[in-house]
Amino acid sequence: MRMLLMGPPGAGKGTQAKVLADRLGIPAVSTGDIFRANVKDETPLGLEAKRYMDAGNYVPDEVTNAMVRDRLSDADAGEGFLLDGYPRTLPQVGTLDDILAEHGHKLDAVVALIADTDVLVDRMLRRAKIDGRADDSEEVVRHRQDVYAAETKPLLQVYAQRGLLVEVDGVGEIDEVSERVLAALKSLTDGQ
């Protein structure tokens, strides 16, 4: 299974990615985790990414594309993967198509977690307090929601036109949401 997990910031993508990757036996590939690791290690890429992340903006495509290309070339992603946080822009859709074509693959499914913006903002502010994440002030969180709506949400239409998109309610207990996603994936793959 080669799939994308999409949705606005705070929708639970990271949490669901770990659960679903384990259940499906594929690696979860999170650009957020890659960025945070580079920031923590203060690599040149991490320092550049941090400037964008702290302002609530996306890291530039060329940096992100290179990281994703490298990661999807790793052996553990050869039989499948769950990609979380990429693509975020229309040009990245084309880059991902190219990366997959280079390996003779295509996407099997795109799952979009759906939730009300106010629910997401509350969720992220709670997480900020628990995790001590300085990048999650209310102003930055709301800005991220706006950036997602303008830049990433249009990708859902692209994947819907390709017959790959399933939307799943992202509000509820972790296991409830995971079961919804697995049921949606089954109905999508059964219909292909």
Secondary structure by P-SEA (a helix, b strand, c coil): cbbbbbbccccaaaaaaaaaaaaacbbbbbaaaaaaaaaaaccaaaaaaaaaaaacccccaaaaaaaaaaaaacccccccbbbccccccaaaaaaaaaaaaaacccccbbbbbbbbaaaaaaaaaaaaaaaccccccaaaaaaaaaaaacccaaaaaaaaaacccccccccccaaaaaaaaaaaaaaaaaac
